[in-house]
Amino acid sequence: MPSTTTTNIRTTKNTSGFVFVLKLHDGCYVIGQATNPTKRIACINSGLNRAIPRSLQVNQIVAIREKNDNRSLPSVVKYFCKRYGDEKVIAV
């Protein structure tokens, strides 16, 4: 009887996530993180987020980048607050 070997390939889900930056119609920047940023951005644009209660407010997706040692939600929020001012940044 021939021997059969099975190789198990284990896939690991990348749960490190992404940091995204959106620009609203009023000029404010929305910064958030998610493992599925497209779905999260769609929810924000639908008006389901308490911080942005009106729908269709996203004017531009500025960036979607993978989180790493140098890029995290607090570091991106700090950068945008320093550059544009605290009143122009919403962290979700």
Chimera marker file (.cmm) of the C-alpha trace (Angstrom):
<marker_set name="trace">
<marker id="1" x="0.000" y="0.000" z="0.000" r="1" g="1" b="0" radius="0.5"/>
<marker id="2" x="1.506" y="3.353" z="-1.016" r="1" g="1" b="0" radius="0.5"/>
<marker id="3" x="1.925" y="5.931" z="1.699" r="1" g="1" b="0" radius="0.5"/>
<marker id="4" x="0.196" y="9.248" z="1.262" r="1" g="1" b="0" radius="0.5"/>
<marker id="5" x="1.331" y="12.424" z="2.848" r="1" g="1" b="0" radius="0.5"/>
<marker id="6" x="-0.767" y="15.444" z="3.310" r="1" g="1" b="0" radius="0.5"/>
<marker id="7" x="0.668" y="18.877" z="3.723" r="1" g="1" b="0" radius="0.5"/>
<marker id="8" x="-1.430" y="21.243" z="5.711" r="1" g="1" b="0" radius="0.5"/>
<marker id="9" x="-1.105" y="24.779" z="4.552" r="1" g="1" b="0" radius="0.5"/>
<marker id="10" x="-2.054" y="27.180" z="7.253" r="1" g="1" b="0" radius="0.5"/>
<marker id="11" x="-3.199" y="30.588" z="6.201" r="1" g="1" b="0" radius="0.5"/>
<marker id="12" x="-2.943" y="33.347" z="8.706" r="1" g="1" b="0" radius="0.5"/>
<marker id="13" x="-5.251" y="36.265" z="8.517" r="1" g="1" b="0" radius="0.5"/>
<marker id="14" x="-3.471" y="39.592" z="8.612" r="1" g="1" b="0" radius="0.5"/>
<marker id="15" x="-5.166" y="41.303" z="11.507" r="1" g="1" b="0" radius="0.5"/>
<marker id="16" x="-2.700" y="44.141" z="11.689" r="1" g="1" b="0" radius="0.5"/>
<marker id="17" x="-5.152" y="46.337" z="9.860" r="1" g="1" b="0" radius="0.5"/>
<marker id="18" x="-5.044" y="49.596" z="8.017" r="1" g="1" b="0" radius="0.5"/>
<marker id="19" x="-5.089" y="53.277" z="8.857" r="1" g="1" b="0" radius="0.5"/>
<marker id="20" x="-7.220" y="55.457" z="6.584" r="1" g="1" b="0" radius="0.5"/>
<marker id="21" x="-7.627" y="59.204" z="6.125" r="1" g="1" b="0" radius="0.5"/>
<marker id="22" x="-10.746" y="60.784" z="4.620" r="1" g="1" b="0" radius="0.5"/>
<marker id="23" x="-11.446" y="64.393" z="3.739" r="1" g="1" b="0" radius="0.5"/>
<marker id="24" x="-15.004" y="65.607" z="4.273" r="1" g="1" b="0" radius="0.5"/>
<marker id="25" x="-16.856" y="68.261" z="2.277" r="1" g="1" b="0" radius="0.5"/>
<marker id="26" x="-16.400" y="70.787" z="5.104" r="1" g="1" b="0" radius="0.5"/>
<marker id="27" x="-12.587" y="70.373" z="5.015" r="1" g="1" b="0" radius="0.5"/>
<marker id="28" x="-12.249" y="68.203" z="8.126" r="1" g="1" b="0" radius="0.5"/>
<marker id="29" x="-10.147" y="65.055" z="8.096" r="1" g="1" b="0" radius="0.5"/>
<marker id="30" x="-11.460" y="61.751" z="9.447" r="1" g="1" b="0" radius="0.5"/>
<marker id="31" x="-8.818" y="59.265" z="10.560" r="1" g="1" b="0" radius="0.5"/>
<marker id="32" x="-9.590" y="55.697" z="11.528" r="1" g="1" b="0" radius="0.5"/>
<marker id="33" x="-8.327" y="52.160" z="11.518" r="1" g="1" b="0" radius="0.5"/>
<marker id="34" x="-9.912" y="48.926" z="10.381" r="1" g="1" b="0" radius="0.5"/>
<marker id="35" x="-9.102" y="45.463" z="9.105" r="1" g="1" b="0" radius="0.5"/>
<marker id="36" x="-11.550" y="46.083" z="6.255" r="1" g="1" b="0" radius="0.5"/>
<marker id="37" x="-11.213" y="49.815" z="5.478" r="1" g="1" b="0" radius="0.5"/>
<marker id="38" x="-13.549" y="49.866" z="2.471" r="1" g="1" b="0" radius="0.5"/>
<marker id="39" x="-16.457" y="48.586" z="4.540" r="1" g="1" b="0" radius="0.5"/>
<marker id="40" x="-15.645" y="51.017" z="7.365" r="1" g="1" b="0" radius="0.5"/>
<marker id="41" x="-15.442" y="53.973" z="4.953" r="1" g="1" b="0" radius="0.5"/>
<marker id="42" x="-18.796" y="52.979" z="3.440" r="1" g="1" b="0" radius="0.5"/>
<marker id="43" x="-20.361" y="52.938" z="6.936" r="1" g="1" b="0" radius="0.5"/>
<marker id="44" x="-18.920" y="56.358" z="7.723" r="1" g="1" b="0" radius="0.5"/>
<marker id="45" x="-20.219" y="57.757" z="4.438" r="1" g="1" b="0" radius="0.5"/>
<marker id="46" x="-23.679" y="56.294" z="5.076" r="1" g="1" b="0" radius="0.5"/>
<marker id="47" x="-24.136" y="58.359" z="8.224" r="1" g="1" b="0" radius="0.5"/>
<marker id="48" x="-24.049" y="55.415" z="10.644" r="1" g="1" b="0" radius="0.5"/>
<marker id="49" x="-21.135" y="56.855" z="12.628" r="1" g="1" b="0" radius="0.5"/>
<marker id="50" x="-21.987" y="59.141" z="15.551" r="1" g="1" b="0" radius="0.5"/>
<marker id="51" x="-19.038" y="61.444" z="14.827" r="1" g="1" b="0" radius="0.5"/>
<marker id="52" x="-20.273" y="62.046" z="11.245" r="1" g="1" b="0" radius="0.5"/>
<marker id="53" x="-24.069" y="61.729" z="11.533" r="1" g="1" b="0" radius="0.5"/>
<marker id="54" x="-24.979" y="62.960" z="8.038" r="1" g="1" b="0" radius="0.5"/>
<marker id="55" x="-24.640" y="60.748" z="4.976" r="1" g="1" b="0" radius="0.5"/>
<marker id="56" x="-22.536" y="61.377" z="1.849" r="1" g="1" b="0" radius="0.5"/>
<marker id="57" x="-20.009" y="63.582" z="3.649" r="1" g="1" b="0" radius="0.5"/>
<marker id="58" x="-16.811" y="61.954" z="2.327" r="1" g="1" b="0" radius="0.5"/>
<marker id="59" x="-15.304" y="64.117" z="-0.386" r="1" g="1" b="0" radius="0.5"/>
<marker id="60" x="-11.994" y="62.316" z="-0.872" r="1" g="1" b="0" radius="0.5"/>
<marker id="61" x="-10.138" y="59.235" z="0.334" r="1" g="1" b="0" radius="0.5"/>
<marker id="62" x="-6.737" y="60.731" z="1.079" r="1" g="1" b="0" radius="0.5"/>
<marker id="63" x="-4.911" y="57.488" z="1.930" r="1" g="1" b="0" radius="0.5"/>
<marker id="64" x="-5.293" y="53.900" z="3.057" r="1" g="1" b="0" radius="0.5"/>
<marker id="65" x="-2.063" y="52.464" z="4.420" r="1" g="1" b="0" radius="0.5"/>
<marker id="66" x="-1.157" y="49.301" z="6.291" r="1" g="1" b="0" radius="0.5"/>
<marker id="67" x="-0.296" y="49.755" z="9.962" r="1" g="1" b="0" radius="0.5"/>
<marker id="68" x="3.325" y="49.181" z="10.914" r="1" g="1" b="0" radius="0.5"/>
<marker id="69" x="5.802" y="50.172" z="13.627" r="1" g="1" b="0" radius="0.5"/>
<marker id="70" x="5.987" y="53.773" z="12.409" r="1" g="1" b="0" radius="0.5"/>
<marker id="71" x="2.358" y="54.204" z="11.357" r="1" g="1" b="0" radius="0.5"/>
<marker id="72" x="-0.467" y="53.772" z="13.833" r="1" g="1" b="0" radius="0.5"/>
<marker id="73" x="-3.730" y="55.561" z="14.513" r="1" g="1" b="0" radius="0.5"/>
<marker id="74" x="-2.301" y="57.790" z="17.293" r="1" g="1" b="0" radius="0.5"/>
<marker id="75" x="0.750" y="58.785" z="15.241" r="1" g="1" b="0" radius="0.5"/>
<marker id="76" x="-1.332" y="59.697" z="12.184" r="1" g="1" b="0" radius="0.5"/>
<marker id="77" x="-3.820" y="61.671" z="14.302" r="1" g="1" b="0" radius="0.5"/>
<marker id="78" x="-0.945" y="63.538" z="15.949" r="1" g="1" b="0" radius="0.5"/>
<marker id="79" x="0.584" y="64.368" z="12.557" r="1" g="1" b="0" radius="0.5"/>
<marker id="80" x="-2.699" y="65.694" z="11.132" r="1" g="1" b="0" radius="0.5"/>
<marker id="81" x="-3.516" y="67.679" z="14.290" r="1" g="1" b="0" radius="0.5"/>
<marker id="82" x="-0.102" y="69.327" z="14.155" r="1" g="1" b="0" radius="0.5"/>
<marker id="83" x="-0.428" y="70.079" z="10.444" r="1" g="1" b="0" radius="0.5"/>
<marker id="84" x="-4.108" y="71.142" z="10.162" r="1" g="1" b="0" radius="0.5"/>
<marker id="85" x="-5.180" y="71.915" z="13.739" r="1" g="1" b="0" radius="0.5"/>
<marker id="86" x="-7.170" y="70.002" z="16.334" r="1" g="1" b="0" radius="0.5"/>
<marker id="87" x="-10.513" y="71.375" z="15.178" r="1" g="1" b="0" radius="0.5"/>
<marker id="88" x="-10.031" y="69.917" z="11.671" r="1" g="1" b="0" radius="0.5"/>
<marker id="89" x="-9.353" y="66.311" z="12.723" r="1" g="1" b="0" radius="0.5"/>
<marker id="90" x="-11.887" y="63.658" z="13.769" r="1" g="1" b="0" radius="0.5"/>
<marker id="91" x="-10.581" y="60.289" z="14.973" r="1" g="1" b="0" radius="0.5"/>
<marker id="92" x="-13.036" y="57.410" z="14.642" r="1" g="1" b="0" radius="0.5"/>
<link id1="1" id2="2" r="1" g="1" b="0" radius="0.2"/>
<link id1="2" id2="3" r="1" g="1" b="0" radius="0.2"/>
<link id1="3" id2="4" r="1" g="1" b="0" radius="0.2"/>
<link id1="4" id2="5" r="1" g="1" b="0" radius="0.2"/>
<link id1="5" id2="6" r="1" g="1" b="0" radius="0.2"/>
<link id1="6" id2="7" r="1" g="1" b="0" radius="0.2"/>
<link id1="7" id2="8" r="1" g="1" b="0" radius="0.2"/>
<link id1="8" id2="9" r="1" g="1" b="0" radius="0.2"/>
<link id1="9" id2="10" r="1" g="1" b="0" radius="0.2"/>
<link id1="10" id2="11" r="1" g="1" b="0" radius="0.2"/>
<link id1="11" id2="12" r="1" g="1" b="0" radius="0.2"/>
<link id1="12" id2="13" r="1" g="1" b="0" radius="0.2"/>
<link id1="13" id2="14" r="1" g="1" b="0" radius="0.2"/>
<link id1="14" id2="15" r="1" g="1" b="0" radius="0.2"/>
<link id1="15" id2="16" r="1" g="1" b="0" radius="0.2"/>
<link id1="16" id2="17" r="1" g="1" b="0" radius="0.2"/>
<link id1="17" id2="18" r="1" g="1" b="0" radius="0.2"/>
<link id1="18" id2="19" r="1" g="1" b="0" radius="0.2"/>
<link id1="19" id2="20" r="1" g="1" b="0" radius="0.2"/>
<link id1="20" id2="21" r="1" g="1" b="0" radius="0.2"/>
<link id1="21" id2="22" r="1" g="1" b="0" radius="0.2"/>
<link id1="22" id2="23" r="1" g="1" b="0" radius="0.2"/>
<link id1="23" id2="24" r="1" g="1" b="0" radius="0.2"/>
<link id1="24" id2="25" r="1" g="1" b="0" radius="0.2"/>
<link id1="25" id2="26" r="1" g="1" b="0" radius="0.2"/>
<link id1="26" id2="27" r="1" g="1" b="0" radius="0.2"/>
<link id1="27" id2="28" r="1" g="1" b="0" radius="0.2"/>
<link id1="28" id2="29" r="1" g="1" b="0" radius="0.2"/>
<link id1="29" id2="30" r="1" g="1" b="0" radius="0.2"/>
<link id1="30" id2="31" r="1" g="1" b="0" radius="0.2"/>
<link id1="31" id2="32" r="1" g="1" b="0" radius="0.2"/>
<link id1="32" id2="33" r="1" g="1" b="0" radius="0.2"/>
<link id1="33" id2="34" r="1" g="1" b="0" radius="0.2"/>
<link id1="34" id2="35" r="1" g="1" b="0" radius="0.2"/>
<link id1="35" id2="36" r="1" g="1" b="0" radius="0.2"/>
<link id1="36" id2="37" r="1" g="1" b="0" radius="0.2"/>
<link id1="37" id2="38" r="1" g="1" b="0" radius="0.2"/>
<link id1="38" id2="39" r="1" g="1" b="0" radius="0.2"/>
<link id1="39" id2="40" r="1" g="1" b="0" radius="0.2"/>
<link id1="40" id2="41" r="1" g="1" b="0" radius="0.2"/>
<link id1="41" id2="42" r="1" g="1" b="0" radius="0.2"/>
<link id1="42" id2="43" r="1" g="1" b="0" radius="0.2"/>
<link id1="43" id2="44" r="1" g="1" b="0" radius="0.2"/>
<link id1="44" id2="45" r="1" g="1" b="0" radius="0.2"/>
<link id1="45" id2="46" r="1" g="1" b="0" radius="0.2"/>
<link id1="46" id2="47" r="1" g="1" b="0" radius="0.2"/>
<link id1="47" id2="48" r="1" g="1" b="0" radius="0.2"/>
<link id1="48" id2="49" r="1" g="1" b="0" radius="0.2"/>
<link id1="49" id2="50" r="1" g="1" b="0" radius="0.2"/>
<link id1="50" id2="51" r="1" g="1" b="0" radius="0.2"/>
<link id1="51" id2="52" r="1" g="1" b="0" radius="0.2"/>
<link id1="52" id2="53" r="1" g="1" b="0" radius="0.2"/>
<link id1="53" id2="54" r="1" g="1" b="0" radius="0.2"/>
<link id1="54" id2="55" r="1" g="1" b="0" radius="0.2"/>
<link id1="55" id2="56" r="1" g="1" b="0" radius="0.2"/>
<link id1="56" id2="57" r="1" g="1" b="0" radius="0.2"/>
<link id1="57" id2="58" r="1" g="1" b="0" radius="0.2"/>
<link id1="58" id2="59" r="1" g="1" b="0" radius="0.2"/>
<link id1="59" id2="60" r="1" g="1" b="0" radius="0.2"/>
<link id1="60" id2="61" r="1" g="1" b="0" radius="0.2"/>
<link id1="61" id2="62" r="1" g="1" b="0" radius="0.2"/>
<link id1="62" id2="63" r="1" g="1" b="0" radius="0.2"/>
<link id1="63" id2="64" r="1" g="1" b="0" radius="0.2"/>
<link id1="64" id2="65" r="1" g="1" b="0" radius="0.2"/>
<link id1="65" id2="66" r="1" g="1" b="0" radius="0.2"/>
<link id1="66" id2="67" r="1" g="1" b="0" radius="0.2"/>
<link id1="67" id2="68" r="1" g="1" b="0" radius="0.2"/>
<link id1="68" id2="69" r="1" g="1" b="0" radius="0.2"/>
<link id1="69" id2="70" r="1" g="1" b="0" radius="0.2"/>
<link id1="70" id2="71" r="1" g="1" b="0" radius="0.2"/>
<link id1="71" id2="72" r="1" g="1" b="0" radius="0.2"/>
<link id1="72" id2="73" r="1" g="1" b="0" radius="0.2"/>
<link id1="73" id2="74" r="1" g="1" b="0" radius="0.2"/>
<link id1="74" id2="75" r="1" g="1" b="0" radius="0.2"/>
<link id1="75" id2="76" r="1" g="1" b="0" radius="0.2"/>
<link id1="76" id2="77" r="1" g="1" b="0" radius="0.2"/>
<link id1="77" id2="78" r="1" g="1" b="0" radius="0.2"/>
<link id1="78" id2="79" r="1" g="1" b="0" radius="0.2"/>
<link id1="79" id2="80" r="1" g="1" b="0" radius="0.2"/>
<link id1="80" id2="81" r="1" g="1" b="0" radius="0.2"/>
<link id1="81" id2="82" r="1" g="1" b="0" radius="0.2"/>
<link id1="82" id2="83" r="1" g="1" b="0" radius="0.2"/>
<link id1="83" id2="84" r="1" g="1" b="0" radius="0.2"/>
<link id1="84" id2="85" r="1" g="1" b="0" radius="0.2"/>
<link id1="85" id2="86" r="1" g="1" b="0" radius="0.2"/>
<link id1="86" id2="87" r="1" g="1" b="0" radius="0.2"/>
<link id1="87" id2="88" r="1" g="1" b="0" radius="0.2"/>
<link id1="88" id2="89" r="1" g="1" b="0" radius="0.2"/>
<link id1="89" id2="90" r="1" g="1" b="0" radius="0.2"/>
<link id1="90" id2="91" r="1" g="1" b="0" radius="0.2"/>
<link id1="91" id2="92" r="1" g="1" b="0" radius="0.2"/>
</marker_set>
